[in-house]
């Protein structure tokens, strides 16, 4: 049988480790990318590249935008 420890029996450092591990595990689960390592089809990749190139033509530097809006950058 597995011995269970009560929170009241833990040291502060032991409790911190447990909380730290729980937070890291939860963040890993939330931020995990299920598509990591997969490849895009060639037609999707070409469409994405084309879209990014079109968007790049409309980009302006932040300083220029700030000046147009009368903001200090």
C-alpha positions as CSV (number, residue, x, y, z in Angstrom):
1,X,0.0,0.0,0.0
2,X,1.3,3.5,-0.8
3,X,1.8,5.7,2.2
4,X,0.0,9.0,1.9
5,X,1.5,12.2,3.4
6,X,-0.6,15.0,4.7
7,X,0.1,18.5,3.6
8,X,0.6,19.5,7.2
9,X,3.5,17.0,7.4
10,X,5.4,18.6,4.5
11,X,8.1,21.2,4.9
12,X,7.7,24.5,3.1
13,X,10.4,23.4,0.6
14,X,8.6,20.1,-0.1
15,X,5.3,21.9,-0.7
16,X,7.0,24.4,-3.0
17,X,8.4,21.5,-5.1
18,X,5.0,19.9,-5.4
19,X,3.3,23.2,-6.4
20,X,6.2,23.9,-8.9
21,X,5.8,20.5,-10.5
22,X,2.0,20.9,-10.7
23,X,2.3,24.3,-12.4
24,X,4.9,23.1,-14.9
25,X,2.8,20.1,-15.8
26,X,-0.3,22.2,-16.2
27,X,1.5,24.8,-18.4
28,X,2.9,22.0,-20.5
29,X,-0.5,20.5,-21.0
30,X,-2.1,23.9,-21.9
31,X,0.7,25.1,-24.2
32,X,1.3,21.8,-26.0
33,X,1.1,22.1,-29.7
34,X,-0.7,18.9,-31.0
35,X,0.6,19.7,-34.6
36,X,4.2,20.0,-33.6
37,X,6.4,18.1,-36.0
38,X,3.8,17.8,-38.7
39,X,4.4,19.1,-42.2
40,X,2.1,21.4,-44.2
41,X,0.9,20.3,-47.6
42,X,2.8,22.1,-50.4
43,X,-0.3,24.1,-51.6
44,X,-1.0,25.3,-48.0
45,X,2.6,26.3,-47.6
46,X,2.6,28.3,-50.8
47,X,-0.6,30.0,-49.9
48,X,0.8,30.9,-46.4
49,X,4.0,32.3,-47.9
50,X,2.0,34.3,-50.4
51,X,-0.3,35.7,-47.7
52,X,2.7,36.7,-45.5
53,X,4.4,38.4,-48.5
54,X,1.2,40.4,-49.2
55,X,1.0,41.4,-45.5
56,X,4.6,42.5,-45.5
57,X,3.9,45.1,-48.2
58,X,1.4,46.8,-45.8
59,X,3.6,46.9,-42.7
60,X,5.1,50.1,-41.5
61,X,7.7,50.7,-38.8
62,X,6.3,51.3,-35.3
63,X,8.0,54.7,-35.1
64,X,6.3,55.8,-38.4
65,X,2.9,54.7,-37.1
66,X,3.5,56.5,-33.8
67,X,4.4,59.7,-35.6
68,X,1.2,59.5,-37.8
69,X,-0.9,59.1,-34.6
70,X,1.0,61.9,-32.8
71,X,2.5,59.6,-30.2
72,X,6.0,59.7,-28.8
73,X,7.9,56.5,-29.4
